[in-house]
Amino acid sequence: MAEQVSPSRQAAAAARPNLFQRWLERKREAAEGTDYLTSLPKRFVYVYLPVLLFLFILLFPFYWMGLTSIKPDTELIDLETHNPWWVVNPTLAHFNRLLFETDYPSWMWNTMLVAVSATFLSIVASVMAAYAIVRIRYSGSNWVGGLIFLAYLVPPSILFIPLAIIVFDYGLFDSPLALILTYPTILIPFSTWLLMGYFKSIPYELEECALIDGASRLQILVKIVLPLSIPGIISAGIFAFTLCWNEFIYALTFISSSENKTVPVAVLSELIDGDIYHWGALMAGALLGSVPVALVYSFFVEHYVSSMTGAVKE
Amino acid sequence: MAGVEIRDVRKAFGKTPVIHGVDIDIADGEFVVLVGPSGCGKSTLLRMIAGLEQITGGEIAIGGRVVNMVPPKERDVAMVFQNYALYPHMTVYDNMAFSLKLRRAPKSLVDERVRRAADILNLGEYLERYPRQLSGGQRQRVAMGRAIVRDPQVFLFDEPLSNLDAKLRVQMRTEIKELHQRLRTTTVYVTHDQIEAMTMADRIVVMHDGLVEQIGQPLDLYDEPNNLFVAGFIGSPAMNFIEGTLRRNGAAAAVEIGDGTRLPAPPVNGHADGAKVVYGIRPEHFAYGNNGGGLNAEVVVVEPTGTEIQVMSKLAGQDICAVFRERHDLTPGQTLGLSPALDKVHLFDAATGQHLRPPPST
């Protein structure tokens, strides 16, 4: 039996090519590349508005941090008579207190020491691990790669209890070494995974060629693979450094004395007296604490971009 | 410089055998081309000579020394890869100097060798450039320069021209051959392109499915293929193969094809009347016209190239390609007279593919 087609359906079918054509037309317009961005109103909607929105969301915390750190206490506490979005009598009192009345300089030094050492350790280990997994043929190399990633999936907040026992047993408690040696447990799996992907992108022939040219495995790694993986190593390094710098749980658990603390923990535990928040000093500490990370980023981003343009392309 | 001996070499990846016992003897200073379709094991064999693949069975000797267990760097071979494998982060100079620097050669020697190689290959003005700033042909030359600088016992080339465009490929082909004539270094060259093999080789090794089908000088392979595979692989356009039945009449023989047409055939040894055979003849071995027992084929496509005309035609349902140097006026659908040159006809056993040699002349 032939199916009856309702009139409305027929109308819809007749309208469809029309719609389709219009869609095609729009597509064709889009296919003209970025020309649609040439008119100012369109550009405003498509480009500037979203960018401004993102900028606001990203920069507002910094503005708030900066603002709070230079507000005198009177303005901080009394929001009724003072405009909360602005500062009338800026002061450096909070910075003064932070730098000269607390252990802030040594917290800073601790954080730097821990972050740099742990990052260095992790990158060295990850480079070797990733290279071995990707390039050396041995049974189970795929498994090892998978297992390393699995290790990354275990949350640090579960690991800190067993790690605490180990740290105590080795007598590392309350020393920077406790952090330098435990951070790599989080850093190595991810960096290895990242570098594995990078090493895989290096053509195998380059290494075979070097092998025939007379290079040893180590020479291949140092003279061929590493120079070509600089972008990858920098990404892994930035990742590791930032993670160390911001790490909280291990730093809170494994360090007890004030002068050995790292910035994120110390700011929180030393600048809050019971239920009194020293907002000015807190924010000053946070602001100063984010400067090194910002510096590292701004310096390496340029490096990163320049090494990307000369990437492993022949 | 040294010869290379390959004795009953076998290779298996896991449990999959890919090379089933290959014997090749390469003389000192010889230019040998390994040719075959992809997957025939030619690159694997080359990589075994280089030391990049383990040898599962048999022996490879370079300059009389068995190198089965010798690491690549001690084999004194240089290899040019298909994608050149230039180190992207080094200049042309450093690329070429890399191997010598690894050997801790004195700076003056490195400099002298690199400049000499650059001179041979016309790379003088590019020494400070990076590989990404070079054209395909220049990169290819740097890759060769890197090999020359080493002054190795053996050059290995792994399809070095397949990334180049057609025109450059012909030019580089000549350059590589010229280079070999100048340096006389033993060379093993892998390609899937039979034209490259024919034009460059002193001797060709035709490989197929992990076995050597035939070894010989280019023209010998062309004129006297051992079997159907070699006959079909060497030569372009390829040899015509017509299946038929052998009809013997004393010493004289003919091949009967589908529609009862009898193709004149050379005398053969053995093989009784009625044996299934393949009649092989190259496109250029047809004479135009029907003088003296020729065949009538129907023209399908005519392809003039300027120097010659290729005519695709049908004979009893089978495709026949003929090439004429003269400019005949042919149109599709027309009947074309083809006279095969009897002394250029090859007969192959349809079952084994082996060439049926004529009886030994008395």
Interface residues (C-beta under 8 A of the other chain):
Chain A: P203 E205 L206 E208 C209 A210 L211 I212 D213 G214 A215 Q219 K223 I224 P227 L228 G310 V312 K313 E314
Chain B: A50 G51 L52 P71 P72 K73 R75 V77 A78 M79 F81 Q82 N83 Y84 A85 L86 Y87 P88 H89 F98 S99 L102 R103 Y130 P131 R132 R139 R146 R150
